[in-house]
């Protein structure tokens, strides 16, 4: 029988490789999620986090629904990302208000973009992050 103390403390990867991270506020849980992102997706997560932090000083971070979320305190969440087998999905909760609108799908007011390996358009993502942070977000941050 394996020794429980020898088990890795690395988070479980759910379907598609998404890290299972408990709901929590702050940079720590978000960094835990990013560290656990598999393969090339780890670099995408790190770059997204750096871009959001540099574009929106004082951004509030948390993990909700096994995904990092970013918001403005008292104004709600404006962006999140989630790992899938072949891409990282970046969701703007009020994405229908962004110009140009993110090219992915739409659900109510949310729009998203699927970032695949070697497909990181930093200037466009920064523009969407900047716009999204100015719009009252979704839920309570």
N, C-alpha and C positions, 0 to 999 in steps of 0.2 A: 504494500500500500504506500502511495507517495506521501512524503512528509509535507503537511500543510504549510509549514514555515518555509519550504523551498519553492513554493508557488510564486510566480511573478505577480507583482502588484500592478502590472500593466492592465489597463481597462479591457474588458471584453469588446471584441468587434462584432457588431450586429450585422444583419443582412447587408450586403454591399460594402462592408468594411467600415461602417459608421461606428465610431467609438461610443460606448455606453458610459456616460458621465452623469453623475447625480445632479439634480437641480441645485444650483448654487449661484450666488452673486460674486462678482469680482474677477480680477485678472487670473488668479490661481486656477480656478476650474477651466477657464478658457484655454490657458496654456497647457493644462493636462489633456484637454481634448486635442489640441493641435499636436502635441508630442505623440499622441496615440494614432494620429491619422496615418494610414498605411502608404508606403511607397512614395511616389511623386506627389501625392495629394498633401503630404506633410508640408512640402515647400509652398504649395498653393495656400494652405491655411496660414502659414507664417507670413506670407506676403500680403494676404488679405488683412490679417490682424494689424500688421505694420501700416498698411495703407489707411485703414479706418482710423487708427490712433493718430496718425500724422495729419489726416484731413479734418478730423473732428476732435480738437483738444478737449479733454475732460469727459470723453465718451464713457458711458456706463456699460460695463460688460457683465454677462451672466451666461449660464448654460440653462437652457430650457428645452424640453422635448429632445434631449440628446443632441443639441445643436448650440453653438455659440450664438448669442444674440447681442446686439449693440443698440444702445438708445441714449436718449437725453433724459436725465432725471426729471420726473414730473411730466414729461411729454410723450413717453412711450418708446417702444422699440421701432427702429427703422430698417434694420438689415440683419440677416442671419445667413449662415451657410451650413451645409449638410453633405456628408460624404455618400456617394453612390459608387458602384463598382467601376464605372468608366469616366466619372466626372465629379466635380464638386459643384453643387447647386447653390447659387447665391440668390437669396430672395429679398426683394425690397418690398416691405409690407404695404407701402402706398405707391408702388411702382407705376401704376397707371398715370400718376402725376408727373413722372420724370420725362425729360426731353433729351434725346429721343428715348422712347420707351425701351426697356430691355427686351431683347428679341425672343426670349423664351416664352413659356406659357403664361396664362393669366388665370387668376382665380379671385373673383370679387375685385378688390383694389390691388392685390399683390401681382407683381411681375417678377420673373426670374431669368437668370442666365446660367447655362451649364458651362463650366470652365473645364476644358479637357487639357491633357498634358501639352505643354508648350503653346497654350492659347490664353495668355494672361495680358489683356489690354489695360495696362495700368492707368493711362490717361482717361479712358472712358469710364472705368470703374471709379476712379477718383471723382469724376464729374457726377456720376450717379450718387455716390456716397455724400458728396457736398450738398446736392439737391435734396436728397432724402432726409438728411439731418435737419433741414429747415422746415420740414413738414411735420405737423403733429403726428406722432407715431401710433403704433398699434399697442393696445394693452397698457399696462403700467410698468414703467422701468424703475 
